[in-house]
């Protein structure tokens, strides 16, 4: 496969894999810690109730963002032909932009927004990229 096509595929598949992990964890969190009387698919209702939620309601959103970014970056790093870390970090930036948008649309507590933006995206993408690079080097030997 041509290197450019492989790198494009790395971003697409990394984004898809990360999104699947993200949404799966969000749905699991909604089952384990349901918000009484609120449809989790109704953004307006969620936005209204966010300030009243306990910390337990933010565990799975944080895990979804962090692990979705981590897995997506790792997948992109594994698939990318070259510049593996750049493609892993590109996934982190894509997820960061989505995270900023979600934190704007569903304003939660400040501590969550700061932790989410500071930890769940770029650091997790870097970690996913490092693992992909290390595993790729091991497989090449």
CNS distance restraints for C-alpha pairs under 8 A (distance, minus, plus):
assign (resid   1 and name CA) (resid   5 and name CA) 6.85 0.50 0.50
assign (resid   1 and name CA) (resid   6 and name CA) 6.36 0.50 0.50
assign (resid   2 and name CA) (resid   6 and name CA) 6.20 0.50 0.50
assign (resid   3 and name CA) (resid   7 and name CA) 6.11 0.50 0.50
assign (resid   3 and name CA) (resid  80 and name CA) 7.93 0.50 0.50
assign (resid   3 and name CA) (resid  81 and name CA) 5.54 0.50 0.50
assign (resid   3 and name CA) (resid  82 and name CA) 7.74 0.50 0.50
assign (resid   4 and name CA) (resid   8 and name CA) 6.22 0.50 0.50
assign (resid   4 and name CA) (resid  81 and name CA) 7.86 0.50 0.50
assign (resid   5 and name CA) (resid   9 and name CA) 6.05 0.50 0.50
assign (resid   6 and name CA) (resid  10 and name CA) 6.08 0.50 0.50
assign (resid   6 and name CA) (resid  79 and name CA) 6.89 0.50 0.50
assign (resid   6 and name CA) (resid  80 and name CA) 6.01 0.50 0.50
assign (resid   6 and name CA) (resid  81 and name CA) 6.12 0.50 0.50
assign (resid   7 and name CA) (resid  11 and name CA) 6.57 0.50 0.50
assign (resid   7 and name CA) (resid  79 and name CA) 7.12 0.50 0.50
assign (resid   7 and name CA) (resid  80 and name CA) 4.67 0.50 0.50
assign (resid   7 and name CA) (resid  81 and name CA) 5.91 0.50 0.50
assign (resid   7 and name CA) (resid  82 and name CA) 7.57 0.50 0.50
assign (resid   7 and name CA) (resid  87 and name CA) 7.63 0.50 0.50
assign (resid   8 and name CA) (resid  12 and name CA) 6.37 0.50 0.50
assign (resid   8 and name CA) (resid  80 and name CA) 7.97 0.50 0.50
assign (resid   9 and name CA) (resid  13 and name CA) 5.89 0.50 0.50
assign (resid   9 and name CA) (resid  79 and name CA) 7.54 0.50 0.50
assign (resid   9 and name CA) (resid  80 and name CA) 7.76 0.50 0.50
assign (resid  10 and name CA) (resid  14 and name CA) 5.77 0.50 0.50
assign (resid  10 and name CA) (resid  75 and name CA) 6.99 0.50 0.50
assign (resid  10 and name CA) (resid  76 and name CA) 4.36 0.50 0.50
assign (resid  10 and name CA) (resid  77 and name CA) 7.18 0.50 0.50
assign (resid  10 and name CA) (resid  78 and name CA) 7.78 0.50 0.50
assign (resid  10 and name CA) (resid  79 and name CA) 5.03 0.50 0.50
assign (resid  10 and name CA) (resid  80 and name CA) 5.18 0.50 0.50
assign (resid  10 and name CA) (resid  87 and name CA) 7.40 0.50 0.50
assign (resid  11 and name CA) (resid  15 and name CA) 5.98 0.50 0.50
assign (resid  11 and name CA) (resid  76 and name CA) 5.52 0.50 0.50
assign (resid  11 and name CA) (resid  80 and name CA) 7.99 0.50 0.50
assign (resid  11 and name CA) (resid  87 and name CA) 6.59 0.50 0.50
assign (resid  11 and name CA) (resid  90 and name CA) 7.61 0.50 0.50
assign (resid  11 and name CA) (resid  91 and name CA) 6.73 0.50 0.50
assign (resid  12 and name CA) (resid  16 and name CA) 6.21 0.50 0.50
assign (resid  13 and name CA) (resid  17 and name CA) 5.94 0.50 0.50
assign (resid  13 and name CA) (resid  72 and name CA) 7.59 0.50 0.50
assign (resid  13 and name CA) (resid  75 and name CA) 7.04 0.50 0.50
assign (resid  13 and name CA) (resid  76 and name CA) 6.79 0.50 0.50
assign (resid  14 and name CA) (resid  18 and name CA) 5.99 0.50 0.50
assign (resid  14 and name CA) (resid  71 and name CA) 7.41 0.50 0.50
assign (resid  14 and name CA) (resid  72 and name CA) 4.05 0.50 0.50
assign (resid  14 and name CA) (resid  73 and name CA) 5.94 0.50 0.50
assign (resid  14 and name CA) (resid  74 and name CA) 7.35 0.50 0.50
assign (resid  14 and name CA) (resid  75 and name CA) 4.99 0.50 0.50
assign (resid  14 and name CA) (resid  76 and name CA) 4.60 0.50 0.50
assign (resid  14 and name CA) (resid  91 and name CA) 6.81 0.50 0.50
assign (resid  15 and name CA) (resid  19 and name CA) 6.00 0.50 0.50
assign (resid  15 and name CA) (resid  72 and name CA) 5.52 0.50 0.50
assign (resid  15 and name CA) (resid  73 and name CA) 7.95 0.50 0.50
assign (resid  15 and name CA) (resid  76 and name CA) 7.96 0.50 0.50
assign (resid  15 and name CA) (resid  91 and name CA) 6.37 0.50 0.50
assign (resid  16 and name CA) (resid  20 and name CA) 6.17 0.50 0.50
assign (resid  16 and name CA) (resid  72 and name CA) 7.26 0.50 0.50
assign (resid  17 and name CA) (resid  21 and name CA) 6.37 0.50 0.50
assign (resid  17 and name CA) (resid  68 and name CA) 7.47 0.50 0.50
assign (resid  17 and name CA) (resid  71 and name CA) 6.78 0.50 0.50
assign (resid  17 and name CA) (resid  72 and name CA) 5.36 0.50 0.50
assign (resid  17 and name CA) (resid  75 and name CA) 7.32 0.50 0.50
assign (resid  18 and name CA) (resid  22 and name CA) 6.01 0.50 0.50
assign (resid  18 and name CA) (resid  67 and name CA) 7.55 0.50 0.50
assign (resid  18 and name CA) (resid  68 and name CA) 4.06 0.50 0.50
assign (resid  18 and name CA) (resid  69 and name CA) 5.53 0.50 0.50
assign (resid  18 and name CA) (resid  70 and name CA) 7.33 0.50 0.50
assign (resid  18 and name CA) (resid  71 and name CA) 5.48 0.50 0.50
assign (resid  18 and name CA) (resid  72 and name CA) 3.99 0.50 0.50
assign (resid  18 and name CA) (resid  73 and name CA) 7.61 0.50 0.50
assign (resid  19 and name CA) (resid  23 and name CA) 6.02 0.50 0.50
assign (resid  19 and name CA) (resid  68 and name CA) 6.07 0.50 0.50
assign (resid  19 and name CA) (resid  72 and name CA) 7.58 0.50 0.50
assign (resid  20 and name CA) (resid  24 and name CA) 6.00 0.50 0.50
assign (resid  20 and name CA) (resid  68 and name CA) 7.42 0.50 0.50
assign (resid  21 and name CA) (resid  25 and name CA) 6.19 0.50 0.50
assign (resid  21 and name CA) (resid  64 and name CA) 6.71 0.50 0.50
assign (resid  21 and name CA) (resid  67 and name CA) 7.01 0.50 0.50
assign (resid  21 and name CA) (resid  68 and name CA) 4.96 0.50 0.50
assign (resid  21 and name CA) (resid  71 and name CA) 7.56 0.50 0.50
assign (resid  22 and name CA) (resid  26 and name CA) 6.23 0.50 0.50
assign (resid  22 and name CA) (resid  63 and name CA) 7.98 0.50 0.50
assign (resid  22 and name CA) (resid  64 and name CA) 4.28 0.50 0.50
assign (resid  22 and name CA) (resid  65 and name CA) 5.93 0.50 0.50
assign (resid  22 and name CA) (resid  67 and name CA) 7.03 0.50 0.50
assign (resid  22 and name CA) (resid  68 and name CA) 4.61 0.50 0.50
assign (resid  22 and name CA) (resid  69 and name CA) 7.93 0.50 0.50
assign (resid  23 and name CA) (resid  27 and name CA) 6.09 0.50 0.50
assign (resid  23 and name CA) (resid  64 and name CA) 6.99 0.50 0.50
assign (resid  24 and name CA) (resid  28 and name CA) 6.13 0.50 0.50
assign (resid  24 and name CA) (resid  64 and name CA) 7.73 0.50 0.50
assign (resid  25 and name CA) (resid  29 and name CA) 6.00 0.50 0.50
assign (resid  25 and name CA) (resid  60 and name CA) 6.19 0.50 0.50
assign (resid  25 and name CA) (resid  61 and name CA) 7.34 0.50 0.50
assign (resid  25 and name CA) (resid  63 and name CA) 7.18 0.50 0.50
assign (resid  25 and name CA) (resid  64 and name CA) 5.12 0.50 0.50
assign (resid  26 and name CA) (resid  30 and name CA) 6.25 0.50 0.50
assign (resid  26 and name CA) (resid  60 and name CA) 5.97 0.50 0.50
assign (resid  26 and name CA) (resid  61 and name CA) 5.77 0.50 0.50
assign (resid  26 and name CA) (resid  64 and name CA) 6.02 0.50 0.50
assign (resid  27 and name CA) (resid  31 and name CA) 6.41 0.50 0.50
assign (resid  28 and name CA) (resid  32 and name CA) 6.19 0.50 0.50
assign (resid  28 and name CA) (resid  60 and name CA) 7.70 0.50 0.50
assign (resid  29 and name CA) (resid  33 and name CA) 5.65 0.50 0.50
assign (resid  29 and name CA) (resid  34 and name CA) 7.41 0.50 0.50
assign (resid  29 and name CA) (resid  57 and name CA) 7.55 0.50 0.50
assign (resid  29 and name CA) (resid  59 and name CA) 7.83 0.50 0.50
assign (resid  29 and name CA) (resid  60 and name CA) 5.09 0.50 0.50
assign (resid  29 and name CA) (resid  61 and name CA) 7.38 0.50 0.50
assign (resid  30 and name CA) (resid  34 and name CA) 4.83 0.50 0.50
assign (resid  30 and name CA) (resid  35 and name CA) 7.36 0.50 0.50
assign (resid  30 and name CA) (resid  40 and name CA) 7.17 0.50 0.50
assign (resid  33 and name CA) (resid  56 and name CA) 7.25 0.50 0.50
assign (resid  33 and name CA) (resid  57 and name CA) 6.19 0.50 0.50
assign (resid  35 and name CA) (resid  39 and name CA) 7.94 0.50 0.50
assign (resid  35 and name CA) (resid  40 and name CA) 7.72 0.50 0.50
assign (resid  38 and name CA) (resid  42 and name CA) 7.62 0.50 0.50
assign (resid  38 and name CA) (resid  45 and name CA) 6.36 0.50 0.50
assign (resid  38 and name CA) (resid  46 and name CA) 6.93 0.50 0.50
assign (resid  39 and name CA) (resid  45 and name CA) 7.19 0.50 0.50
assign (resid  39 and name CA) (resid  46 and name CA) 7.67 0.50 0.50
assign (resid  40 and name CA) (resid  45 and name CA) 7.98 0.50 0.50
assign (resid  40 and name CA) (resid  46 and name CA) 6.63 0.50 0.50
assign (resid  42 and name CA) (resid  46 and name CA) 6.25 0.50 0.50
assign (resid  43 and name CA) (resid  47 and name CA) 6.01 0.50 0.50
assign (resid  43 and name CA) (resid 105 and name CA) 7.97 0.50 0.50
assign (resid  43 and name CA) (resid 106 and name CA) 7.43 0.50 0.50
assign (resid  44 and name CA) (resid  48 and name CA) 6.32 0.50 0.50
assign (resid  45 and name CA) (resid  49 and name CA) 6.38 0.50 0.50
assign (resid  46 and name CA) (resid  50 and name CA) 5.91 0.50 0.50
assign (resid  46 and name CA) (resid 106 and name CA) 6.89 0.50 0.50
assign (resid  47 and name CA) (resid 105 and name CA) 7.06 0.50 0.50
assign (resid  47 and name CA) (resid 106 and name CA) 4.76 0.50 0.50
assign (resid  47 and name CA) (resid 107 and name CA) 6.61 0.50 0.50
assign (resid  49 and name CA) (resid  53 and name CA) 6.77 0.50 0.50
assign (resid  50 and name CA) (resid 106 and name CA) 6.92 0.50 0.50
assign (resid  50 and name CA) (resid 107 and name CA) 6.73 0.50 0.50
assign (resid  50 and name CA) (resid 108 and name CA) 5.35 0.50 0.50
assign (resid  50 and name CA) (resid 109 and name CA) 7.86 0.50 0.50
assign (resid  51 and name CA) (resid 107 and name CA) 7.59 0.50 0.50
assign (resid  51 and name CA) (resid 108 and name CA) 5.76 0.50 0.50
assign (resid  51 and name CA) (resid 109 and name CA) 6.51 0.50 0.50
assign (resid  53 and name CA) (resid  57 and name CA) 6.33 0.50 0.50
assign (resid  54 and name CA) (resid  58 and name CA) 7.54 0.50 0.50
assign (resid  55 and name CA) (resid  59 and name CA) 6.88 0.50 0.50
assign (resid  57 and name CA) (resid  61 and name CA) 7.67 0.50 0.50
assign (resid  58 and name CA) (resid  62 and name CA) 6.14 0.50 0.50
assign (resid  58 and name CA) (resid 112 and name CA) 7.28 0.50 0.50
assign (resid  59 and name CA) (resid  63 and name CA) 6.20 0.50 0.50
assign (resid  60 and name CA) (resid  64 and name CA) 5.78 0.50 0.50
assign (resid  61 and name CA) (resid  65 and name CA) 6.17 0.50 0.50
assign (resid  62 and name CA) (resid  66 and name CA) 6.07 0.50 0.50
assign (resid  62 and name CA) (resid 116 and name CA) 6.14 0.50 0.50
assign (resid  62 and name CA) (resid 120 and name CA) 6.87 0.50 0.50
assign (resid  63 and name CA) (resid  67 and name CA) 5.66 0.50 0.50
assign (resid  63 and name CA) (resid  68 and name CA) 7.79 0.50 0.50
assign (resid  63 and name CA) (resid 120 and name CA) 7.86 0.50 0.50
assign (resid  64 and name CA) (resid  68 and name CA) 5.50 0.50 0.50
assign (resid  65 and name CA) (resid  69 and name CA) 6.03 0.50 0.50
assign (resid  65 and name CA) (resid  95 and name CA) 7.64 0.50 0.50
assign (resid  65 and name CA) (resid  99 and name CA) 7.48 0.50 0.50
assign (resid  65 and name CA) (resid 116 and name CA) 7.52 0.50 0.50
assign (resid  65 and name CA) (resid 120 and name CA) 5.74 0.50 0.50
assign (resid  65 and name CA) (resid 121 and name CA) 7.05 0.50 0.50
assign (resid  66 and name CA) (resid  70 and name CA) 6.07 0.50 0.50
assign (resid  66 and name CA) (resid 116 and name CA) 7.91 0.50 0.50
assign (resid  66 and name CA) (resid 119 and name CA) 7.42 0.50 0.50
assign (resid  66 and name CA) (resid 120 and name CA) 4.04 0.50 0.50
assign (resid  66 and name CA) (resid 121 and name CA) 6.05 0.50 0.50
assign (resid  66 and name CA) (resid 124 and name CA) 6.13 0.50 0.50
assign (resid  67 and name CA) (resid  71 and name CA) 5.95 0.50 0.50
assign (resid  67 and name CA) (resid 120 and name CA) 7.74 0.50 0.50
assign (resid  67 and name CA) (resid 124 and name CA) 7.52 0.50 0.50
assign (resid  68 and name CA) (resid  72 and name CA) 5.96 0.50 0.50
assign (resid  69 and name CA) (resid  73 and name CA) 5.91 0.50 0.50
assign (resid  69 and name CA) (resid  91 and name CA) 6.81 0.50 0.50
assign (resid  69 and name CA) (resid  92 and name CA) 5.88 0.50 0.50
assign (resid  69 and name CA) (resid  95 and name CA) 6.34 0.50 0.50
assign (resid  69 and name CA) (resid 120 and name CA) 7.23 0.50 0.50
assign (resid  69 and name CA) (resid 121 and name CA) 5.93 0.50 0.50
assign (resid  69 and name CA) (resid 124 and name CA) 6.25 0.50 0.50
assign (resid  69 and name CA) (resid 125 and name CA) 5.84 0.50 0.50
assign (resid  70 and name CA) (resid  74 and name CA) 6.08 0.50 0.50
assign (resid  70 and name CA) (resid  92 and name CA) 7.98 0.50 0.50
assign (resid  70 and name CA) (resid 121 and name CA) 7.78 0.50 0.50
assign (resid  70 and name CA) (resid 124 and name CA) 4.93 0.50 0.50
assign (resid  70 and name CA) (resid 125 and name CA) 5.16 0.50 0.50
assign (resid  70 and name CA) (resid 127 and name CA) 6.94 0.50 0.50
assign (resid  70 and name CA) (resid 128 and name CA) 4.95 0.50 0.50
assign (resid  71 and name CA) (resid  75 and name CA) 6.08 0.50 0.50
assign (resid  71 and name CA) (resid 128 and name CA) 6.56 0.50 0.50
assign (resid  72 and name CA) (resid  76 and name CA) 6.17 0.50 0.50
assign (resid  72 and name CA) (resid  88 and name CA) 7.52 0.50 0.50
assign (resid  72 and name CA) (resid  91 and name CA) 6.45 0.50 0.50
assign (resid  72 and name CA) (resid 125 and name CA) 7.79 0.50 0.50
assign (resid  72 and name CA) (resid 128 and name CA) 7.82 0.50 0.50
assign (resid  73 and name CA) (resid  77 and name CA) 5.99 0.50 0.50
assign (resid  73 and name CA) (resid  87 and name CA) 7.30 0.50 0.50
assign (resid  73 and name CA) (resid  88 and name CA) 4.09 0.50 0.50
assign (resid  73 and name CA) (resid  89 and name CA) 6.70 0.50 0.50
assign (resid  73 and name CA) (resid  90 and name CA) 7.86 0.50 0.50
assign (resid  73 and name CA) (resid  91 and name CA) 5.45 0.50 0.50
assign (resid  73 and name CA) (resid  92 and name CA) 6.66 0.50 0.50
assign (resid  73 and name CA) (resid 124 and name CA) 7.94 0.50 0.50
assign (resid  73 and name CA) (resid 125 and name CA) 5.08 0.50 0.50
assign (resid  73 and name CA) (resid 126 and name CA) 7.65 0.50 0.50
assign (resid  73 and name CA) (resid 128 and name CA) 5.19 0.50 0.50
assign (resid  73 and name CA) (resid 129 and name CA) 5.84 0.50 0.50
assign (resid  74 and name CA) (resid  78 and name CA) 6.11 0.50 0.50
assign (resid  74 and name CA) (resid  88 and name CA) 6.43 0.50 0.50
assign (resid  74 and name CA) (resid 125 and name CA) 7.42 0.50 0.50
assign (resid  74 and name CA) (resid 128 and name CA) 4.27 0.50 0.50
assign (resid  74 and name CA) (resid 129 and name CA) 5.35 0.50 0.50
assign (resid  74 and name CA) (resid 131 and name CA) 6.81 0.50 0.50
assign (resid  74 and name CA) (resid 132 and name CA) 5.36 0.50 0.50
assign (resid  75 and name CA) (resid  79 and name CA) 6.21 0.50 0.50
assign (resid  75 and name CA) (resid  88 and name CA) 7.90 0.50 0.50
assign (resid  75 and name CA) (resid 132 and name CA) 7.51 0.50 0.50
assign (resid  76 and name CA) (resid  80 and name CA) 5.83 0.50 0.50
assign (resid  76 and name CA) (resid  84 and name CA) 7.28 0.50 0.50
assign (resid  76 and name CA) (resid  87 and name CA) 6.03 0.50 0.50
assign (resid  76 and name CA) (resid  88 and name CA) 5.48 0.50 0.50
assign (resid  76 and name CA) (resid  91 and name CA) 7.46 0.50 0.50
assign (resid  76 and name CA) (resid 129 and name CA) 7.90 0.50 0.50
assign (resid  77 and name CA) (resid  84 and name CA) 4.57 0.50 0.50
assign (resid  77 and name CA) (resid  85 and name CA) 6.31 0.50 0.50
assign (resid  77 and name CA) (resid  87 and name CA) 6.22 0.50 0.50
assign (resid  77 and name CA) (resid  88 and name CA) 5.24 0.50 0.50
assign (resid  77 and name CA) (resid 128 and name CA) 7.47 0.50 0.50
assign (resid  77 and name CA) (resid 129 and name CA) 5.37 0.50 0.50
assign (resid  77 and name CA) (resid 132 and name CA) 5.14 0.50 0.50
assign (resid  77 and name CA) (resid 133 and name CA) 6.71 0.50 0.50
assign (resid  78 and name CA) (resid  84 and name CA) 7.26 0.50 0.50
assign (resid  78 and name CA) (resid 132 and name CA) 5.14 0.50 0.50
assign (resid  78 and name CA) (resid 133 and name CA) 7.22 0.50 0.50
assign (resid  78 and name CA) (resid 136 and name CA) 6.76 0.50 0.50
assign (resid  80 and name CA) (resid  84 and name CA) 5.50 0.50 0.50
assign (resid  80 and name CA) (resid  87 and name CA) 6.92 0.50 0.50
assign (resid  83 and name CA) (resid  87 and name CA) 6.54 0.50 0.50
assign (resid  84 and name CA) (resid  88 and name CA) 6.20 0.50 0.50
assign (resid  84 and name CA) (resid 129 and name CA) 6.64 0.50 0.50
assign (resid  84 and name CA) (resid 132 and name CA) 7.66 0.50 0.50
assign (resid  84 and name CA) (resid 133 and name CA) 6.70 0.50 0.50
assign (resid  85 and name CA) (resid  89 and name CA) 6.00 0.50 0.50
assign (resid  85 and name CA) (resid 126 and name CA) 7.06 0.50 0.50
assign (resid  85 and name CA) (resid 129 and name CA) 5.03 0.50 0.50
assign (resid  85 and name CA) (resid 130 and name CA) 7.05 0.50 0.50
assign (resid  85 and name CA) (resid 133 and name CA) 7.44 0.50 0.50
assign (resid  86 and name CA) (resid  90 and name CA) 6.06 0.50 0.50
assign (resid  87 and name CA) (resid  91 and name CA) 6.49 0.50 0.50
assign (resid  88 and name CA) (resid  92 and name CA) 6.58 0.50 0.50
assign (resid  88 and name CA) (resid 125 and name CA) 5.69 0.50 0.50
assign (resid  88 and name CA) (resid 126 and name CA) 6.77 0.50 0.50
assign (resid  88 and name CA) (resid 128 and name CA) 6.88 0.50 0.50
assign (resid  88 and name CA) (resid 129 and name CA) 5.05 0.50 0.50
assign (resid  89 and name CA) (resid  93 and name CA) 6.21 0.50 0.50
assign (resid  89 and name CA) (resid 122 and name CA) 6.60 0.50 0.50
assign (resid  89 and name CA) (resid 125 and name CA) 5.34 0.50 0.50
assign (resid  89 and name CA) (resid 126 and name CA) 6.10 0.50 0.50
assign (resid  89 and name CA) (resid 129 and name CA) 7.22 0.50 0.50
assign (resid  90 and name CA) (resid  94 and name CA) 6.23 0.50 0.50
assign (resid  91 and name CA) (resid  95 and name CA) 6.17 0.50 0.50
assign (resid  91 and name CA) (resid 125 and name CA) 6.81 0.50 0.50
assign (resid  92 and name CA) (resid  96 and name CA) 5.89 0.50 0.50
assign (resid  92 and name CA) (resid 121 and name CA) 5.09 0.50 0.50
assign (resid  92 and name CA) (resid 122 and name CA) 5.02 0.50 0.50
assign (resid  92 and name CA) (resid 124 and name CA) 7.37 0.50 0.50
assign (resid  92 and name CA) (resid 125 and name CA) 4.88 0.50 0.50
assign (resid  92 and name CA) (resid 126 and name CA) 7.82 0.50 0.50
assign (resid  93 and name CA) (resid  97 and name CA) 6.14 0.50 0.50
assign (resid  93 and name CA) (resid 121 and name CA) 7.16 0.50 0.50
assign (resid  93 and name CA) (resid 122 and name CA) 6.74 0.50 0.50
assign (resid  94 and name CA) (resid  98 and name CA) 6.45 0.50 0.50
assign (resid  95 and name CA) (resid  99 and name CA) 6.00 0.50 0.50
assign (resid  95 and name CA) (resid 121 and name CA) 6.41 0.50 0.50
assign (resid  96 and name CA) (resid 100 and name CA) 6.10 0.50 0.50
assign (resid  96 and name CA) (resid 117 and name CA) 6.85 0.50 0.50
assign (resid  96 and name CA) (resid 121 and name CA) 5.45 0.50 0.50
assign (resid  96 and name CA) (resid 122 and name CA) 7.26 0.50 0.50
assign (resid  97 and name CA) (resid 101 and name CA) 6.27 0.50 0.50
assign (resid  98 and name CA) (resid 102 and name CA) 6.17 0.50 0.50
assign (resid  99 and name CA) (resid 103 and name CA) 6.03 0.50 0.50
assign (resid  99 and name CA) (resid 116 and name CA) 7.65 0.50 0.50
assign (resid  99 and name CA) (resid 117 and name CA) 6.95 0.50 0.50
assign (resid 100 and name CA) (resid 104 and name CA) 6.14 0.50 0.50
assign (resid 100 and name CA) (resid 117 and name CA) 7.07 0.50 0.50
assign (resid 101 and name CA) (resid 105 and name CA) 6.13 0.50 0.50
assign (resid 102 and name CA) (resid 106 and name CA) 5.70 0.50 0.50
assign (resid 102 and name CA) (resid 107 and name CA) 7.77 0.50 0.50
assign (resid 103 and name CA) (resid 107 and name CA) 5.17 0.50 0.50
assign (resid 103 and name CA) (resid 108 and name CA) 6.89 0.50 0.50
assign (resid 103 and name CA) (resid 113 and name CA) 6.32 0.50 0.50
assign (resid 107 and name CA) (resid 113 and name CA) 7.93 0.50 0.50
assign (resid 108 and name CA) (resid 112 and name CA) 6.66 0.50 0.50
assign (resid 108 and name CA) (resid 113 and name CA) 6.79 0.50 0.50
assign (resid 109 and name CA) (resid 113 and name CA) 6.54 0.50 0.50
assign (resid 110 and name CA) (resid 114 and name CA) 6.12 0.50 0.50
assign (resid 111 and name CA) (resid 115 and name CA) 6.10 0.50 0.50
assign (resid 112 and name CA) (resid 116 and name CA) 5.77 0.50 0.50
assign (resid 113 and name CA) (resid 117 and name CA) 5.98 0.50 0.50
assign (resid 114 and name CA) (resid 118 and name CA) 5.82 0.50 0.50
assign (resid 115 and name CA) (resid 119 and name CA) 5.63 0.50 0.50
assign (resid 115 and name CA) (resid 120 and name CA) 7.25 0.50 0.50
assign (resid 116 and name CA) (resid 120 and name CA) 5.10 0.50 0.50
assign (resid 116 and name CA) (resid 121 and name CA) 7.50 0.50 0.50
assign (resid 117 and name CA) (resid 121 and name CA) 6.55 0.50 0.50
assign (resid 118 and name CA) (resid 122 and name CA) 7.59 0.50 0.50
assign (resid 118 and name CA) (resid 123 and name CA) 7.81 0.50 0.50
assign (resid 119 and name CA) (resid 123 and name CA) 5.78 0.50 0.50
assign (resid 119 and name CA) (resid 124 and name CA) 6.98 0.50 0.50
assign (resid 120 and name CA) (resid 124 and name CA) 5.85 0.50 0.50
assign (resid 121 and name CA) (resid 125 and name CA) 6.00 0.50 0.50
assign (resid 122 and name CA) (resid 126 and name CA) 6.07 0.50 0.50
assign (resid 123 and name CA) (resid 127 and name CA) 6.22 0.50 0.50
assign (resid 124 and name CA) (resid 128 and name CA) 6.09 0.50 0.50
assign (resid 125 and name CA) (resid 129 and name CA) 6.02 0.50 0.50
assign (resid 126 and name CA) (resid 130 and name CA) 6.12 0.50 0.50
assign (resid 127 and name CA) (resid 131 and name CA) 6.28 0.50 0.50
assign (resid 128 and name CA) (resid 132 and name CA) 6.21 0.50 0.50
assign (resid 129 and name CA) (resid 133 and name CA) 6.11 0.50 0.50
assign (resid 130 and name CA) (resid 134 and name CA) 6.09 0.50 0.50
assign (resid 131 and name CA) (resid 135 and name CA) 6.04 0.50 0.50
assign (resid 132 and name CA) (resid 136 and name CA) 5.97 0.50 0.50
assign (resid 133 and name CA) (resid 137 and name CA) 6.19 0.50 0.50
assign (resid 134 and name CA) (resid 138 and name CA) 6.28 0.50 0.50
assign (resid 135 and name CA) (resid 139 and name CA) 6.13 0.50 0.50
assign (resid 136 and name CA) (resid 140 and name CA) 6.15 0.50 0.50
assign (resid 137 and name CA) (resid 141 and name CA) 6.51 0.50 0.50
